[in-house]
Each structure stands twice: as C-alpha cells, then as structure tokens.
C-alpha cells in the first residue's frame, strides 16, 4: 500500500485492509515455500516404506522377547 497520512492509518477500514494484505502476503509466501507435488509423493512413499520396515522390526523384536527364557 502507498504511504498514508496518520489519519488514514488510524482508520479501522485501513487497519483491516492492512491486516488482510499482510495475511495474503503470508499465504503467498507459504504457497511459494510448499514442496512440489512430486516431492510430496516421494516423501509419502518413503514414509510408507519406513513405517512398514519399522513394523517388521518391531514384530521381530516381539518374537525374540517372547522366546526369551523366563
């Protein structure tokens, strides 16, 4: 927004418009910083594989613990 006089800056409407412009700027920055869809898909795939691996390893630990002498 262009520079305003002190009176205009004190206006509730101008204050609200300034907050809206700041919010839009934050939204635009967030969209620009968001990873590309291909990156998100790759991360989801890696997460799924890691989760499956951890589940398998925990199952193995459970079997080992179940077979320990009491």
N, C-alpha and C positions, 0 to 999 in steps of 0.2 A: 504494500500500500504506500502511496505517496506520503510525504511528511504532512502532519496535520497540526493545526493550532491546538493550544491547550484545551480550549473549549470543545473542539471536536473529539479530542482524545478522551474527554470526560463523559461523552455521550454514551448512554447504555447501549445504544444500537451499534456505535462504532466499536465499543469494547467487545460486544458479542461477535461482530464481524471479524475483529482481530483474532479472537479465540477460534473461530471457525477456520480462518486462514491458517492458523498455527496447526490445527488438527489436520487439515488437508495436507499441509507440508509434512507432518509426521507420517500420515498414511502413505504419501507418495514415497517417502524415504524407506518405509517398511516394505513396500512393494518392490522397490529397486533393490533392496538387500535380500529379498527372498530368493532361495535357491531355485534353479531351473527345474521344471517337472522331471527331466531325465535324472537329475541329481537326487531328487526326492524318491523316485522309483528305485534307483540304485541303493539308496540308504535303507529303504524299506526291505529290499531283497536281502541286504547284508544283515539287517536286524532279524529278519525271519530265520536266516541260516544260523546266526549266532544263538538265537533263542532255542532252536532245535538242538544245537550242539550242547548247550548248557543243560537242557532237559535230559539228553542222553547221558551226559557225565554224572548228573545227579542220580539217575537211575542206577548207574554202575556203582556209585558210592553206596546207595541204599543196599544193593546186593552184597557188597563187601561187608558192610556193617551187620547185615542180617546173618552172615556166615561166620562172624567172629565168635570165638568161644565165650561162653557166659562166665 
